[in-house]
C-alpha cells in the first residue's frame, strides 16, 4: 500500500510540475576529496619541515578527508565544508582540539550568501582567505607541499563580505573579519578589513588579483598585508603563476629599539607544463624573507631568508592524481638540522602523494 501511494504521489507530482509548477528546483551539490602521502627527509629528521601539512619523515601519512555541501534556492545559498585529519587540524589550529593525533575535525568553511542584485553578493560566515596563490585542499594545488607564504599568511577569515561584479572582466571584494584565523573573537572588539580587486578579461588568458588585509590582532599589534596573484596561460599546456606578498607589523618589537616595526615578505613563481592530458609538472621557486624574525625565524637569535625549489609531477587517472615531488630548501642562516642534531642551512625532501576528489 505504501509503495502504491508513493508511486501515485510521484506521478501526480511529476504531472503537476509539467503543467503548473514553474518554481526552479533548489540547487544541491556534494563534493569531497582525500589525500595521503609518504615523505623522506634527506637530513633524516622530521624537524626540518617549516611549512604546513607535511611534518613527517620516513612515514606514510594521512592528509585530510573533506566533505563539502552546497545548496542554493532563489537568491540564497549555503556552503558547509568539513575536514578530517592532520591537515584540517593545522588549518584550523585555533579551533581544532587534538590535531596532533591525526583525528582532528574542523569546519573549514561555513557561510551563507545572498544575491542582493545581479552584481552584488553578500556573504557571512567563515571562508578561505583571498590572500595568496595556494589553497588548503590538496587537489587544488599542483605542488603537494606548501609554500612559506601560504604557511605564514592567513588561512581563513570569519566575518561578512560583499563581492561586486564591476564589469565583465573586473571584480571587487570588501569585507570585515575577526582577527586572522579566528572563528570566534569575543575577547576584544578588534576587526580586520579585507579587500580584493580582480581583473580577468575574456579575450586574454590572464588573471590579476590585488589583495589587501589590515587590522589589529588579539595582541593589539597593527597588521598590514598587500598581496598580488597573477596567472597567464600561454597555451593549453603551458602557463605561469606568480604570488608576491608584503606583511608589516606595527610596534611588534620591544619598545626602545630603533625600529619598533617588523615585516616579512615573499615572492614565488610557478611554471606549469602539461605534456598530455594525463601527465604534467610544476616547478615552484620561492624566496621568503624574514629578517625581523616574526615568522619562520621567530625565537632565533637572528632573522634570515630562505630560497626553496619544488619540482612536482602530476599523473592523472580520472579523479585520481599521483604526485611524485622533490624539494630543496636553502636558508641564509642555520635553520635545519642533520640527523645527529648538527645545524645546517640546507634540507631536501622526497615525497609521493595520492590525491582523489569527486
Secondary structure as GFF3:
##gff-version 3
##sequence-region A 1 358
A	DSSP	alpha_helix	2	19	.	.	.	ID=ss1
A	DSSP	beta_strand	27	41	.	.	.	ID=ss2
A	DSSP	beta_strand	59	73	.	.	.	ID=ss3
A	DSSP	beta_strand	76	84	.	.	.	ID=ss4
A	DSSP	alpha_helix	86	91	.	.	.	ID=ss5
A	DSSP	three_ten_helix	99	101	.	.	.	ID=ss6
A	DSSP	beta_strand	105	115	.	.	.	ID=ss7
A	DSSP	beta_strand	120	128	.	.	.	ID=ss8
A	DSSP	three_ten_helix	138	140	.	.	.	ID=ss9
A	DSSP	alpha_helix	148	152	.	.	.	ID=ss10
A	DSSP	beta_strand	156	165	.	.	.	ID=ss11
A	DSSP	beta_strand	170	177	.	.	.	ID=ss12
A	DSSP	beta_strand	192	199	.	.	.	ID=ss13
A	DSSP	beta_strand	206	216	.	.	.	ID=ss14
A	DSSP	beta_strand	222	235	.	.	.	ID=ss15
A	DSSP	beta_strand	238	250	.	.	.	ID=ss16
A	DSSP	beta_strand	262	274	.	.	.	ID=ss17
A	DSSP	beta_strand	279	290	.	.	.	ID=ss18
A	DSSP	beta_strand	304	317	.	.	.	ID=ss19
A	DSSP	beta_strand	320	331	.	.	.	ID=ss20
A	DSSP	beta_strand	336	337	.	.	.	ID=ss21
A	DSSP	beta_strand	343	344	.	.	.	ID=ss22
A	DSSP	beta_strand	346	357	.	.	.	ID=ss23
###
